[in-house]
Amino acid sequence: MNDAESRATPRYSLNLHTPLLDILGCDLPILAAGMGGVARFELAAAVSAAGGLGCLGMVREPVAMIESQVQQLRDLTSRPFGVNLIPAATESRLLATQVDCIIDLKVPIACLFWDIDRDTMARLLEAGIVVMHQVGSVQDARAALTAGADVIIAQGYDAGGHVRGTIGTFSLIPEIAEISPVPVVAAGGIVTGRGLAAALMLGAQGVWCGSAFVTTRESYAHELHKQALVDAVSEDAVHTLAYPLNWPQNSPVRVLRNSITENYQGGRDLPRTRRIGEQDSKPVYLFSTDSPLRDTEGELDKMPLYAGQACGQIRHRESAAELVARMVNEADQVFRHNLVEGNDDRGGPGETAGFSSSPCSLHEASGEYAGHCSNQELIDLLGLLLKAERAGARICACSLKQAGTGRLRRLLQQIHRDEVRSCRLLIGSIRSLDAQPHRETGDFFEKCMAVDNLEERLILLNRGQQWVVRKINEVLPRVGHQTVARQLEIMRNEHQHNIELASQTFETG
């Protein structure tokens, strides 16, 4: 696998671009979880080269290994990637050297989990590294946002591995998306394109998948673990405290049922631990969180086989690139069936919706009656606005690191949230007209980002918002498509509010 192979990756008809991708620099909103031991350079590079984002699972790993893994990944691809660290499960001196290492290596993205370590996050943010933080509750999400996280990964109770939260993924996503000014990624119970489509519909901008990638050819998991996931049904994945070593106290995991989970479910009064195997020339102990890897030897049946509750949907052994492609194609089918073709009495797949009788209503449907825009003219206009909104969302996302914690950061977060919402409205409008949204941002992004002074950049961004309002006001009287007109009105009103907010911010500054 290399970048030449990546460029040959098939183009998909479905446009899955979200503002998250502008922050991460990847093409598809499919992120492979940075699973400790399992997610080494082969898997991370394969996912990144396929257009998603691969993450190295480097919890408690020595600096020499991180350096080696990053170099080997970069030998395979130049695409963005992340490194996953767990501050709460890592000795403080080792953690400090790990952070030094990824800063020195100019790793573009860091993924953090469990307790919010504000000092570690601050160091990474100050170094210009994008920080994603995985949380399990709205409370944790608020704490991560306050600490400055660029992306929130919302992990539901369905997830495999260490489980932070207590409610299901698809209940958690909309709650966190509602309060988060930064992109939210869904984690837990997502192994197919149907899960990807559902997460996007609920407000996520991407998905963070673990169990599905464990089974891939590039995964460093033991064959026993891979095949067990393919053979499992959902009820086999149990939530337990039976593997407490190496993590903070009372850290539950979801694993496939075995003799350990059956006998020591409560996690109390565990018998004295003993050595049950060896991995990387190091001992593996009973009740430790170490899952069996490729060359692990010993009593594998007593080691944790991490699995999410969606394991019953995993039926394939395939490459990481094949998994990414399959998820995109499945999501494409879901959106086409439910949002484009429909499933009502309008006719068969691909047929134009029928109307009652009069020629007037037919002309109104095509947008050419009584001076209304034609469908193509409306599609072109929506595409122009989408280009502007993508640019605005990306400008806000890239500017947040300069904003500190004061008024400019609050303004950026507000504008970013509404720009993301506008992108979603425009994408939905374009699809409702049987057209495909583009992924362009135009030259406004480069023009704004060329301005070094943050306040001057935001003044320029405010002028861009004023242009959007003028453009919408010019065209609204000619929009015959009622749903599109309502969505444009929502956009205009939100932009007018943010223009006023920005003006007040600059006046009081």
Secondary structure, 3 states (H helix, E strand, C coil): CCHHHHHCCCCCCCCCCCHHHHHHCCCCCEEECCCCCCCCHHHHHHHHHCCCEEEEECCCCCHHHHHHHHHHHHHHCCCCEEEEECHHHCCHHHHHHHHHHHHHCCCCEEEEECCCCHHHHHHHHHCCCEEEEEECCHHHHHHHHHHCCCEEEEECCCCCEECCCCCCHHHHHHHHHHHCCCCEEEECCCCCHHHHHHHHHCCCCEEEECHHHHCCCCCCECHHHHHHHHHCCHHHEEEECCCCECCCCCCCEEEECCHHHHHCCCCCCCCCCCEEEEECCEEEECCECCCCECCCEECHHHCCCECCHHHHHCCCCCCHHHHHHHHHHHHHHHHHHHHHHCCCCCCCCCCCCCCCCCHHHHHHHHCCCCCCCCHHHHHHHHHHHHHHHHHHHHHHHHHHHHCCCCHHHHHHHHHHHHHHHHHHHHHHHHHHCCCCCCCCCCCHHHHHHCCCCHHHHHHHHHHHHHHHHHHHHHHHHHCCCHHHHHHHHHHHHHHHHHHHHHHHHHHHC
